Amino acid sequence: MAQTPTRARPLAPEDRKASIIDACIPLLFQHGAAVTSRQIADAAGVAEGTIFRAFGDKDSLIQAAVERFLDPEPIRRSLSYIDPDLTLEQKVNDILFHLRTRFTGIIGIMSAIGTKPSHHGRDVRRELVDIITEVLEGESVRLRVPPAQAAYIIRIIAFAASIESFNDDVQMETSEIANIIVFGIGNGLQ
């Protein structure tokens, strides 16, 4: 006996909006602001009208998707969860990994949709430096600079390493950059 297909259980309005936003984010990287509501609807598995009922218009959806993507909470969490028992080298590598992932994503989405980051960026940068400083506090003996200065330096290097045009054709692995930060570029001989 053939089974009749059952309809998926309806989602609560906020869950539906979240799933549409989740489907929209990768499309923004691929198509920028030129993404169509049809492409978003197909990716989200909803009717096109559902998008308009949930967000009013495509621009409101794009804005909601960008805001979700730029939400600093995931990077705060990732940095805060770095194990304090790791070696300095491992901590710097983990910090760089999370920052480079974040910066590459921000640069990518801003380039794709042709917009600039919000004015809240300075506050987030300070917060991230504070979190990184806390991660590095136990390493003061091994650092030549105060942990806050080391945190700032790591953030700046991670940012620069995330901008493809700054790096020409030289792609450095996160572990290579971490090694240079921790040990420098000199050989220690004088």
KEMI-919014 format. One record per residue (C-alpha): x, y negated, z negated; residue in three letters. Coordinates in steps of 0.1 Angstrom, whole numbers, plus 5000, padded with zeros to 4 digits. Each point is the difference from the previous one (the first is absolute). Layout:
<atoms>
XYZALA/...
</atoms>
This chain:
<atoms>
500050005000MET/501449665010ALA/500549754973GLN/498749665005THR/502649734994PRO/499649824968THR/500549634997ARG/502849874979ALA/498849864967ARG/499749625002PRO/502849804983LEU/499449724976ALA/500349665017PRO/503449934984GLU/501350345009ASP/498849965036ARG/501849665002LYS/503150154986ALA/500050295026SER/499549755028ILE/502949784988ILE/502250324997ASP/499250085036ALA/500649645012CYS/503549954985ILE/501950235024PRO/498049865029LEU/501249654991LEU/503650125003PHE/499250155034GLN/497749735015HIS/500449704978GLY/497049764998ALA/498950125035ALA/498750334984VAL/496450055009THR/497250084977SER/499350315021ARG/503650124994GLN/499649944963ILE/496650174999ALA/501450315018ASP/502950024977ALA/497849974969ALA/497450245014GLY/497249754997VAL/497649835023ALA/501249655011GLU/497049854983GLY/501250134967THR/503149785003ILE/497849695005PHE/497750094972ARG/502950064976ALA/502249705010PHE/497949765020GLY/502549975028ASP/503350155012LYS/502149704987ASP/498750064965SER/500950375003LEU/503549915012ILE/500549764972GLN/498950264974ALA/502350265016ALA/503049754998VAL/499249914964GLU/499850374991ARG/503350075018PHE/501749714983LEU/498850094965ASP/503150004979PRO/498750254975GLU/501450315017PRO/503549865002ILE/499849884964ARG/499050364990ARG/502750165021SER/502849794986LEU/498750034964SER/500050385003TYR/503750035008ILE/501450244975ASP/502349814975PRO/502150314997ASP/501249995036LEU/503549895008THR/500649645011LEU/500550125036GLU/496750194999GLN/498149714985LYS/501449765027VAL/499250255027ASN/496450044987ASP/499549624997ILE/501349955035LEU/497850275014PHE/496849854985HIS/500949645009LEU/501050095036ARG/496850195005THR/498049714987ARG/501949735019PHE/499950205033THR/496250044996GLY/499549634993ILE/502149885029ILE/498350255022GLY/496449904992ILE/500849635000MET/501650045034SER/497250215014ALA/497249764990ILE/502049675004GLY/499649864965THR/502349904972LYS/500150134964PRO/497949814974SER/501349754976HIS/499850274972HIS/503250155014GLY/502249804976ARG/498250134969ASP/500250365013VAL/503749965008ARG/500649894964ARG/498050294986GLU/501950255021LEU/503349854989VAL/498850034964ASP/499150365004ILE/503350085017ILE/501849824972THR/498350224975GLU/501050315020VAL/503649884999LEU/500249894964GLU/501550324988GLY/502849965026GLU/501449684987SER/503450164991VAL/500450125037ARG/498949675016LEU/502449715007ARG/497049765000VAL/497049974977PRO/497150245008PRO/497849715012ALA/502649895025GLN/500650365011ALA/496250035005ALA/499949695021TYR/502950115022ILE/498450345005ILE/496749845010ARG/501749775025ILE/502150285016ILE/496950225002ALA/498149725017PHE/502849945025ALA/500450375007ALA/496350025008SER/500149745028ILE/500750195032GLU/501349695019SER/502649934972PHE/501550345004ASN/500650005037ASP/500850365009ASP/501550094966VAL/497650214980GLN/501250074965MET/498450274978GLU/498749894966THR/502750224983SER/502749825019GLU/498749664990ILE/499750124963ALA/503650125001ASN/501249665013ILE/498049824973ILE/501350214972VAL/503650045012PHE/500549705022GLY/501949995033ILE/503549994986GLY/502150314992ASN/500949874965GLY/503749975009LEU/501849674997GLN/
</atoms>
